[in-house]
Amino acid sequence: MDFQLSEEQRELQSSVRRYAKERLTAIAEEIELTGNPPSHELVKEFAAMGYLGVNIPERLGGQGLGNLEALIVIEELGRISSAVGFPVFESCVGPVRAIEKFASPELVAEVVPAVCAGEKVIAIAMSEPAAGSALTDLSTRAEMAGDEVVISGAKRWCSGGGHADGYLVYCRFSDQPGAKSIGAVYVEKGTAGLSFGRQEHLMGFRGVPSCDLYFDHVRVPARNIVVPEGGFKKLMAAFDLERCGNATMALAQASAALDDACAYVQERRQFGKPIVDFQAVQLKLADMKIQVEASRLLIWRAAVDAERGFPSISASSVAKCFANEMARTVTGNALQLMGGYGYSKEYPMERRFRDAWGWGIAGGAIDIQKINIASALIGRRFDQRA
């Protein structure tokens, strides 16, 4: 057991941090003002830097590195803002990984290299108006019609909705109840019958598009089935890696907030001395440091344990739950330490605070993670309907 990054991993971390600070800080400020997502040109730049598909095999256009390296890159970009890091998040831990693992060779060859080259952004379409935490209540239907699949229904809270080039859509293939009939189909933007609702205006996540998706008898080839009926467990196994990415994005907000707060309290003077000289400030900084470091270790443990596959639901849920709650606390404390400057939109602290709350809702709310943790601890699933 080694808790130190290798020399190569440290070099990767340093190079991404340097690039992100020098190149992306002004872009993040512009995204926050306009709400526009990262440009196509920036996504192509990420591809040229090797950030898209860090943990995707080289034969598919990725870097062929591990999940830990991917999370290192995500954290460094997410420290600048959630929005600038989101395309890399989607390429390394998002639905493209499910496509890579479970789709037909033809579909994999069509989608995954394009993602790694910055030519496609893929989003996941899971939640529905009446199916969020209770995902097995989803009602979007996929019916076979010869060599095609016909999809009808609606999706809500799709991050990347309306902007992404393709969608991994969770569907029900038959009338079997619960998870038994659930699978997933890949649908390209521009397919006849697919339309989008208005863009959501959220508390945070500026530059991360989100909207409803409507499927009006959308027809796609049968080869676009990524996971057939009965493959819900496969989909959730892939989603466990997304939880680690979500946790890393939350961690990024907190780790950057801690750095900003440390710099501020050494510069800000009150009562004739830097406020870092006050014991109350020192104790708060220490608590923040402890929480950030503990979170990072939990996330990296889940990633390293899963290098031969996807992380376990227990390890990923523990990491996500802790990171989500930690990020809210740490960014809140950092904002308080900076006072009016932390609350001002002239500085990134208030954005980090708003985004930290969002990561605890996205990808499975905190309380749902705790149910997953309890289920793994006891050794059985709990029927929430009983």
Secondary structure, DSSP 4 states (H G I P E B T S, - for coil): ---SPPHHHHHHHHHHHHHIIIIIHHHHHHHHHH-PPPPHHHHHHHHHHT-TTTTS-GGGTS----HHHHHHHHHHHHTT-HHHHHHHHHHHHSHHHHHHHHS-HHHHHHHHHHHHTTS--EEEE--BTTBSSSGGG---EEEEETTEEEEEEEEEEEETTTTSSEEEEEEE-SS--TTTTEEEEEEETT-TTEEE-PPP--SS-TTS-EEEEEEEEEEEEGGGEEE-TT-HHHHHHHHHHHHHHHHHHHHHHHHHHHHHHHHHHHH-EETTEEGGGSHHHHHHHHHHHHHHHHHHHHHHHHHHHTTTSPPPHHHHHHHHHHHHHHHHHHHHHHHHHHHHHHHSTTSTHHHHHHHHHHHTTTTS-HHHHHHHHHHHHHTS---TT-
